[in-house]
């Protein structure tokens, strides 16, 4: 099931599901489709598989904090990060901490989350 979910996510990412902050910083390209997709991807995986949401800070090579990175810890304890490959400029992600799921739609990302969720559900036939 995880393989099908990962494939559906990768086929569903686009500029319209990318974080606006990341779009402004570096744009979005099919050459790096995971760029700016981590929070909405982690939420969709959480919708489908449960578990915990994990979050760590992202630092550039020069030590400047660039933001946060999200991934999942599945109910059995296995951590999966389906967007890790977006970091191609030597960024460092700190150890993650479990964070509560945002109540309702994710603040500031409701449109992107809804688009991604609906595309993935359609690709999975649910």
N, C-alpha and C positions, 0 to 999 in steps of 0.2 A: 504493500500500500504506500509506503514512504516513497518508493521510486516513482510511482504514478503521481503523487502529490508534487514531488520535486519537478518532474517533467511539466506538469500543468502550470506550476508557478513560473518556471523559466520561459514557457511559451506565452505567459500572460504579462510579464514585465514590459514596461514601456516608459517613455518620457512622461506620460500622463499618470503613472503610478509612482514616479520618482519623488523623493522629498524635495519640496521647493527650495530649501536651503542648499541641497546638493546640486540641484539644477543651476542655481545662481553661481555656485562655486566653480563647477566644472562641466556643466551641461550633462546630457545623457547620450549614450551611444550604444548601438547594438554590439560594439566591440567590447564593452564592459557593462552588460545588461544588469548585473546585480547592483550597480552603483545607485545608492539612495533608496534601496528597496528593503532594507533590513527590518525596520519597525513594522511596516505593513505585512511583510512576509512572515515575520514571527507571529503576528496576530492571526493570520490566516492558518498557519500551522497549528496554533493553539486552538482555534475554532474546530479544527478537524481531528486533532490528536490529544488535546488536553495537555496536562503537564504544567510546567512553569515557564514564565517569560524571564529571560536573563538579559542583563544590560551591563555593559562596560564602557569606560571612557576611551575615546580614540585620540591618540596623539600623533602629530606629524614627526618626522625625523628630527626636526629642530626643537622638539619638546613642547610645541604649542598645541594646546588642546583644540581639537577640531569638532568635537561633539560626542555623540554616544552611538554605540552599536548594540543591536538587539539580536538574540537568537533564542533557541528553545532547549529546555531540559524536559525530556519525555517522561511519562509516568514511571517508567522503570529506572530512571536516573541517567540515561544516555543523553548527552548533549549533542545537538545537531545545529549547525550553522550553515544555512543554505546560501548565504550571501557573503561569506568571508572573502571570497576571491575578488571582491570589489577593491580591496586595498592593495594597490599595485605600486604605490610610491613609498613603501617602507614604513607605513603607519604602524603604530603599536596599539593593540587593544588590551586594556587592563583586564584583570580577572573579573569575571562577571558576578553580579549579585542578583538574586531572585527579586523581581519587582512585581507589584500587584498589577493586574490587568486594568487599564483605564476603564472607568465606568462608561457605558454607552459606546459611542463612536470615539475613536482616538481624537483628542483635541488637535485641531489644526491639520489633520490628515484624513478626515472623514471621507472626503471625495475619493482620494487615492485608495484608501482601504476598501471602500465599497466597490470601486472598479475592479481591483485585484481580486477581492473575494468572489464577486459575481463571475468573473472570467474563469477562475479556477473551478468553481462549482460547476459551471457549464462544461468545462473540459473533462471533469470527472463524472459528469452525468448525474449530479445531485442537486 
